[in-house]
Amino acid sequence: MIDRIMRVIKLDFPVFKEIEADPNATSEAAIIVVVVTLISALGSGMAMPHRFFAAFVSEILSGVVGWVVWAAVVYFLGKSMFAGKGTLEGLLRVLGYASAPRLLGILAVIPCVGWLGTLAGVILSLIMGFMAIREGLDLDTTQALIVTVVGWIALVIVSIFFAIVFGGMAAIFRSVAGPR
């Protein structure tokens, strides 16, 4: 698993074909998503100590649910619009590995500049996601770009939803608890 993560980070894109074809990589991808999401959630939560719980839970849910939503949307669009090859499980695997750069989310704890690390992780993960989708569905570059962008928009919507829900809950609990 670590070897494959390093190959993904080194931009060794043929590794995505290996991951897609390996049924054992599904649990590895899930572990990667959960670990990356937990570390990123810690960074988000620690960056906002007054809203730690809301930021932490929102980040975890949006990370894990977003991974599944992104894979499902990409799978549906790639198959229906471009007759892509591959499976939903294969996409879950490759997109799970592609999320590894989000580990940079832990840098959110650094005042003033930590968000740059988080942003870099998200951008790298999006680029890796594009490559993973291209390889996972056997699409050409233009098709993969279209599917990636639409799928990523769905992922962002999931993230915004959880941020609103848990941000709103944090505000309600803060008002119920009264001033401190």
Secondary structure by P-SEA (a helix, b strand, c coil): caaaaaaaaacccaaaaaaaacccaaaaaaaaaaaaaaaaaaaaaaacccaaaaaaaaaaaaaaaaaaaaaaaaaaaaaacccccccaaaaaaaaaaaaccccccccccccccaaaaaaaaaaaaaaaaaaaaaaaacccaaaaaaaaaaaaaaaaaaaaaaaaaaaaaaaaaaaaaccc
